[in-house]
Amino acid sequence: MMTVPTLIGLRNHKGETQVKKLLLASVVFAMAAVPALADVITLTATVDGSPAGSASSNTGQLDVTGVALGAFTLNTITANSQAVLPAPGLLFTNSLNLQQQDLGNHTLQLDIVATGLTGTAGLNNFLSTFSVSGLTTGWTARETTTINGFTLADTGIFTTPSGSAFSTDSALTGSTFSADVHYFITSNGIGGFNGGINVSSVPGPVVGAGLPGLLVACFGLWGWRRREQQLGAAV
């Protein structure tokens, strides 16, 4: 319950009007200052060129487990978004684990999109962090990130477990935008994939920024590595 303090010297009608205006302004400011979650996180899957499934959430977190996607089984994937920038986080997909039980060759594309993100127009410097911590021999994987449909970073083709990070400047043209991560996986018989993609906003240039930018980038990589170790220990 909100209590209104007594303000000495504002006893007349004019003073009461001033108090009401001050309270109204305070409430409006407080409402504007409260960050909202992303409007929607959506996952869509395509297997061998055909739609295979989708899921969505409007809570800023999406968890999918034990879902059949054509020839693949999506054991687990978790996506989290942080809607208001600048902030250290933007869109994290830290745990993608899937497998295939048949002997065929198949292609899987997973697209995860967070919409309703807000920030300052002209914001740039996004850090994309990629990992492939498990990949069956003969399988390939490629991971990319985009902002408003424009590519931030692309890993190229992975053929063995690996990890890499890319930083790309991309100025926003408006205060509302979307962030996407994409997985492209080609199978070759029985096997599986495990990995993740993170997109973070960086408060200043990373490349050529000297020690501050280097520290920010290293902290992001350390955070990614720590999450991967925790996920590995939980298996």
N, C-alpha and C positions, 0 to 999 in steps of 0.2 A: 504494500500500500504506500502510495506516495504521500509524503507530508510536505506542506508548504511552510517555509520559515517565515516568521514575522519580520518585516522590513521596517525599521524605525524611520519615521519621517514620511511615509507614504500612506497616510490615513485617509486622505480625501479621495473623491471619485477619480480624479485624474491619476492619483498615485496607484489606485487599484488597477486602472487600465494599463499603466506602465508595467505593473507586476505581471498581469496576464500576458502582455506581449513578450516579456522576458521569458516566462515559463513556456509559452508556445514556441519561441525561437529555440529554447534549450531542447525541447522534445524533438523538434524537427532536426536539429543538429545531431542528436543522439541516434535518431533513426537512420540518418544518412551515414553515420559512422559505423553502423553494424554491418560487417561483411556478410554477403549471402553466398550460399553454396552455388555451384554451377547449376544452371537450369536443368541440363540433361547430360548424362554420359551414355553414349550408345555404342554397342558392339555389333558389328555385322560380319558374317563369315561367308566366304565363297569357296567352294570346292570344285576343282576342275571346270571353272567358269560358270558354275550354277549357284544360285543362292542356297545356303545350307542352314542358316539360322541367324537369329538376332536376339539381343537383350538390351534393356535400358534401365536407367535409374535417375531419379531427380533429387537424390540426397547427397551427391558429391562422392558417392562410393558405389562401385559395382562389383559384385562377387558372383562368379559363375563356376560351378563345379559339376563334374560327371555328366557332361552333355555330349551326345553323339553328333558329329558333324561329318556326314558322309562316311568316308573311309577312316576318318580320324575320331579319336575320343579326346575331348577337351577335359583333362583332369581338373584343372583349376586355372583361373585367372582372376586377378584383383586389380581394379583401376580406381585411383583416387584423384580428385581434382581440388585445387584451391582457387576459388573463383576471382578473388580480388588481388590485383597487382599494384605496385610492386610487392613481391613476396618471394621467399626462397623456393617455394614449390609452385607447380603449375599443373602438370598431369603426370602421374606415376603409374606405370604398369609393371610392378616389381616381380610378379610371379605368374609366368605363363608356362604351363606344363601340359604337354599333349603327347599322344602316342598313336601308332597305327599297328593293327594286328594282321593285316593281309600282306601278300607279296607284291602287290602292284605298285606302280608309280603314280603319284597324285600330287596336285598342287593345292595349297591352302592359302587364302588371303584373309587376314583378320584386320579389320579397321576399327579403331577405338577413337571416338570423337567426343570432346567435351565442349559444349556450347554454353553461351551465356557468361563467358569470362569477361571481366571488365578491368580496365587499366587506363593509364594516361595515354592520350593520343601521341604518337611518335616514339613510344617506348620501344627499345630494341635490346639487343644482346640476350639471346636465348641460348642456354646450354643444353644440348641433347646428349644424353648418356645411353649407350647401348651395351647389351651383354648377350652372349650366347654361351651359357654355362653347360649345356648338354646338347649334343648333336650326333646322331648315329652316322657312322661311316657310310658314305654314299648319298646322304641327304645334304641339301643346301638350304641356307637361310639368308634373307636380306631384310633389313629393318630401315624404316625412314620416319621422319617427323615433318609435320607441316603446320603452319600458322595461316589461318584464313585461306587454306588451299594452296599456299605457296610453300615449296619444299624448303625446309631448314637444313636438313642433313640426311645423308644416304650412306649406309655402311658399305654398299657394294655386296658382293656375294661371299658369305662365309661357308667354308666347307669343313671346318673343324671348330670345336669350342674356342671362343676368343672373347675379348672385351675391347671396346674402343669408345672414345668420346669425341664429339665434334662440337665446335662452337660457331654459330653463324649469326651475324647481325641481320635483323629483319624489322624495320620500323613499321609500326602499326599505323594504319590510315584512320582509325577510329577508336573509340573507347570501348567498344564491345567487339569481341572476336571469338574465334574457336581455335582449339589446339587438337591436333590429330596425331596418332601413332599408327604405324602400319607394319604388319608382319607378312612376309612372303616366304612360304616354306614349300620346298619340293621334296617329296619322300621317294625312297627307293627300297621298298620292302618293309619288313617289320622293324620298328624302331621308334624313336621319339625325339622331342625337342624340349629344351628348357631355356628360358631367357627372360629379358625384360627391357623396357624402354622408359626413360624418364625425360621430361622436358621441364626445365627450370628457367625462371627469369633471373638475370644477373644485373645488379645495380651498377652498371658501368662496363666498359669494354673489358673483355677477357684477354683477347690477343693484343699484345703491345701495351698492356695496361701497367706493366711493371709488377712489383711485388703484390699490391692489393688485388689485382685481377688474378694473379697466379694463385694467391691464397684462396680466393673464392672458387676457382676452378678445382683446386686440389681438395677443398672441403666437399664440393659436390661429388667428386670421384670417391673420396673416402666414405661418404654417406652411402653411395651406391654399393661399394664393396662390402661395407658392414651389413647392409640389407641382404646381399647375396649370401654372405657367410651365415647369417641367421637363418635364412631359408634353407640352406644346405644342412645346417645342424638339425633342423626340424624334420627333415625327411627320414 
